[in-house]
């Protein structure tokens, strides 16, 4: 059984019987016959594994953002793991924390990580003997002496001693082990490792999406609050103008037309409030779902927002830190997940190619076998059986080769998907960045327009009151003021929404699941810019356990 050659009795000296053929020699014969796609040198270079060794595919990234020279764009790392802190809004931070703890979709993705981890552990376990069983049995036989075979045996000289009843006790251990000569099992471990890493990246991508969605709906909620306040403020102004027109009509200094025009603009402004309330309610309900709660009115918790004339909520910074486009390959979890899927599929090529070669395995049994239970533990009752063998899928009619081609084509598809994902990520950052910068310019122009419109409306109402101008001028001035104020509120909200989109496109926020950095030592120690608050508490209960950072493996570099 040690593989050394032995002479077979009656055979010429050149005919030898051996144990299992050495793997390298067998592979050389197979490679020479052209059965496989991996040559001997590549097989040895790959660590005795068929199939290609994985290498990260090239990814198309720009050297710099189009707006990189803009003063509001900083080539610096994202502002720590909680990018939403740039808004300086504790309510938003509290909503993010609640969503992290309670969002059910995040729990689903987290459970998939645990599924992938279990699958990876199964693949690693297959490297060891695949079947290990402890067995035990008892048999009692009572034979019929009238059976023809027993009658014949009884007629022999030793037939008189043939027992017609006997027992059998057996207990032992069975083992079956496939030897991984071609790397099929090791390639499968590689594949499941990459699949596990991809599932972690999917979890991180879900975090990025969740935090951005919470921030987006919160900003929309605040913007609708602001627009409703603007509409109500204009309603109050227009009610006073209507009262002025009615008074002038009663004294005969104007016509009914002025009254109806004043009432038209008033009701037109008043009609926008229900539409804005509907949209604010949609943002409210979406926030509730993201927080893992049934829809309810959040205004008692979120507050009414700032009064008119105060800084809008959220208070958006005028700059953004973006890094360089190449950072997307490292930062964006969905890009990392796409790359890990390529790695997992690439290993499947080797798994498929291993089917071209014979599978070598060892079956064995050790145990104790005796007729009487009292002898079941005796040394003489011990038995052992070792059965090496091999299995080779021959005459498969091209199925194995075509399966290899299938895995290769699937890998090429995933490579193209990964490269497209990189391109898409770059476009998403560029679109959001351009929107952030242009929204600032639009807001500045609208701010000047609103100031001018308010001043013009005030002068127009005063002149109408003194009879200097007719109501048509007032009607136009009031309409313009309402429109410009509403557009300004929307534009200010677009600045924040585009900034959120920038951080979403850059893959910001997934670091939130990692343990916080250790606190600084006692004393006057400064915190480097961009590190954030090292004393941020770890969430008490995460989506898939008391400490998601302890459950999930760390993200890939």
Protein Blocks (a to p, Z undefined) as FASTA:
>chain_A
ZZpacddehiafklccdddddfklmmmmmmmnomambdfklmmmnoopgcjddddddddd
dfbdfklmpmkbccdddehjblmlmnopaklmmmmmmmmmmmmklmmmmmmmmmmmmmmm
mmmmmmpcfbdcdddddddddddfkbmklmmmmmpmklmmpcfbdcdddddddddddddf
kommmmmmmmmmmmmmmmmmmmmmmmmmmmmmmmmmmmmmmmmmmmmmmmmmmmmmmmmm
mmmmmmmmmnopacfklmmmmmmmmmmmmmmmmmmmmmmmmmmmmmmmmnopacddfklm
nonojaehiacdddddfbdcebjfklmmmmmmmlmmmmmmmmmmmmmmmmmmmmmpccdd
dddddddddfblklmmgmklpccdddddddddehklommmmmmmmmmmmmmmmmmmmmmm
mmmmmmmmmmmmmmmmmmmmmmmmmmmmmmmmmmmmmmmmmmmmnomacfklmmmmmmmm
mmmmmmmmmmmmmmmmmmmmmmmmnopajlmmpccdddddedjddddehklpfkbccdfb
dfkbjblklmpccddZZ
